[in-house]
Amino acid sequence: MHTSLACGKWSTIGCLNHHTQLFIGDVVRVTFSDMQGALVDLSFDYKITSLEQGEPHAWPRLVAEYINVHVPLVSAGRMTKQGLVVAYRDNKIFALESSGINKATVDFHCIAKCNSSMQFNQQGYDYVYPQCCEKYNAGTKVLQPKTGYIYQCKAWPFSQFCRTNNDKDPSFEPGVGISWTMAWTQVY
């Protein structure tokens, strides 16, 4: 129970503690429920419209702020000694107990990773890094969400480093890795 929120008793009904990277066009769907099921009028979709919004530290804060402004009887943030504050991570979702709202579910509709290369080509890149990294070869252009820039894979023999999985060896991650310039050229 949290009593430093507005008058009344509050319960934790969900959290925004996800470390998911989202991309332009992806949607965070927040569904509120009571004992009878989903509360359609309170539930909402939050669409990611920029690379900055999709960062794992940004969208949880933005969704929490949206909840605090647009959803009655519900608040989101982190409980501190000073009260409820909206943070970059670890935001919880609270509901006034008398509201009957007992659950908040956070789901993702990630369309950016499902789109074809053709659609990405219209935007100036073939893939969002590290999507389909095994297909990278000389001339492949990728959007690096960590920097917001587009990088092009260099010609052979350097193109082999473009396919390096950043989980195993982050050295060649475009714009970020210690040796990224060996494999990539910043285009935009």
C-alpha positions in Angstrom: 0.0 0.0 0.0 1.2 3.4 -0.9 -0.1 6.4 1.0 2.0 9.2 -0.3 0.0 9.3 -3.5 -3.2 11.4 -3.7 -5.7 10.7 -0.9 -6.8 7.1 -0.6 -5.0 3.7 -0.5 -3.1 2.7 -3.6 -2.0 -0.7 -4.8 0.7 -1.7 -7.3 -1.0 -3.2 -10.3 1.8 -3.4 -12.8 5.2 -2.1 -13.8 7.1 -0.4 -16.7 10.3 -2.2 -15.8 11.2 -3.4 -19.3 14.6 -3.0 -21.0 13.2 -3.4 -24.5 14.6 -1.3 -27.4 11.7 0.0 -29.5 11.8 1.5 -33.0 9.7 4.0 -35.0 6.3 2.6 -35.5 6.3 0.2 -32.6 3.5 0.4 -30.1 3.4 0.0 -26.3 -0.1 -1.2 -25.4 -1.2 -0.7 -21.7 -4.4 -2.5 -20.8 -6.1 -1.9 -17.4 -8.4 -4.5 -15.9 -10.8 -5.0 -13.0 -12.5 -8.1 -11.8 -14.8 -8.2 -14.8 -12.0 -7.9 -17.4 -10.3 -5.2 -19.6 -11.3 -1.6 -19.1 -11.3 -0.4 -22.7 -11.9 3.2 -21.9 -8.8 3.5 -19.8 -6.5 1.3 -21.9 -4.3 2.9 -24.5 -1.6 2.5 -27.2 1.5 4.6 -27.1 3.1 4.9 -30.5 6.9 5.3 -30.8 7.5 8.2 -33.3 11.2 8.8 -32.9 14.4 6.8 -32.2 14.8 8.7 -28.9 11.4 7.7 -27.7 12.2 4.0 -28.4 15.3 3.9 -26.1 14.9 1.5 -23.2 15.4 4.4 -20.7 13.0 6.8 -22.5 9.7 5.1 -23.4 9.0 3.8 -19.8 9.3 7.4 -18.5 7.1 8.7 -21.4 4.4 6.1 -20.9 4.4 6.8 -17.1 3.9 10.5 -17.8 1.1 9.7 -20.2 -0.6 7.6 -17.5 -0.3 10.4 -15.0 -1.9 12.9 -17.3 -4.6 10.8 -19.2 -5.7 7.9 -17.0 -7.9 8.7 -14.0 -7.5 6.8 -10.7 -4.1 5.5 -11.8 -0.6 6.8 -11.3 2.8 5.7 -12.5 6.3 6.3 -11.2 8.8 5.3 -8.5 7.9 5.6 -4.9 10.6 7.6 -3.0 10.9 9.3 0.4 9.7 12.5 -1.4 6.7 10.7 -2.9 5.9 9.5 -6.4 8.4 10.5 -9.1 8.6 9.5 -12.7 11.9 7.9 -13.4 13.8 6.6 -16.5 13.5 3.0 -15.3 11.7 0.9 -12.7 8.4 2.8 -12.8 5.5 1.0 -11.2 1.8 1.5 -12.0 -0.5 2.2 -9.1 -4.3 2.3 -8.8 -6.6 3.7 -6.2 -7.9 0.7 -4.4 -11.5 2.0 -4.4 -11.4 2.2 -8.2 -11.6 -1.6 -8.5 -8.7 -1.5 -11.1 -6.5 -4.4 -10.1 -4.2 -5.1 -13.1 -2.1 -3.2 -15.7 -0.6 -5.3 -18.6 2.1 -3.9 -20.8 2.5 -5.5 -24.2 4.5 -4.5 -27.3 3.4 -4.5 -31.0 6.8 -4.3 -32.7 6.2 -3.6 -36.4 9.7 -2.2 -37.1 11.3 -5.7 -37.0 8.6 -7.2 -39.1 8.8 -4.8 -42.0 10.5 -5.9 -45.2 13.8 -4.6 -46.4 12.0 -2.7 -49.2 10.2 -0.5 -46.8 13.5 0.2 -45.0 15.2 1.1 -48.3 12.6 3.9 -48.8 13.9 5.4 -45.5 17.6 5.1 -46.6 18.6 1.9 -44.8 18.2 -1.8 -45.2 17.9 -2.9 -41.6 17.7 -1.6 -38.1 20.9 -2.8 -36.4 21.3 -5.7 -35.3 18.3 -7.1 -37.2 19.3 -9.9 -39.7 23.0 -9.2 -39.1 23.9 -12.5 -40.8 22.7 -11.0 -44.1 25.0 -7.9 -44.0 27.5 -7.6 -46.8 29.3 -4.9 -48.7 26.9 -1.9 -49.3 24.3 -2.9 -46.7 23.0 0.2 -44.8 21.8 -0.1 -41.2 20.2 2.4 -38.9 21.9 2.3 -35.5 19.3 3.1 -32.9 22.0 3.9 -30.3 23.3 6.8 -32.3 20.5 7.6 -34.7 22.9 7.5 -37.7 23.0 5.3 -40.8 26.1 3.2 -41.5 27.2 1.4 -44.6 29.1 -1.9 -44.6 32.5 -1.6 -46.3 33.7 -3.7 -49.2 35.4 -7.1 -48.8 37.5 -8.1 -46.9 36.1 -5.7 -44.2 32.5 -6.7 -44.9 33.0 -9.9 -43.0 33.2 -7.8 -39.8 29.7 -6.3 -40.5 28.2 -9.8 -39.8 29.8 -10.1 -36.4 27.2 -10.6 -33.7 27.4 -7.7 -31.2 26.4 -10.1 -28.3 29.6 -12.1 -28.9 31.9 -9.3 -30.0 30.7 -5.7 -29.8 33.9 -4.4 -31.3 32.4 -3.9 -34.7 29.0 -2.5 -33.7 28.4 0.5 -36.0 29.1 3.8 -34.4 29.6 2.3 -31.0 32.2 -0.5 -31.0 35.9 0.2 -30.5 36.7 -1.0 -34.0 33.5 0.0 -35.9 35.4 2.1 -38.5 37.2 -1.0 -39.7 33.8 -2.4 -41.0 31.5 0.6 -41.4 31.3 4.1 -42.8 28.8 6.6 -41.4 26.5 7.7 -44.2 23.9 10.0 -42.6 
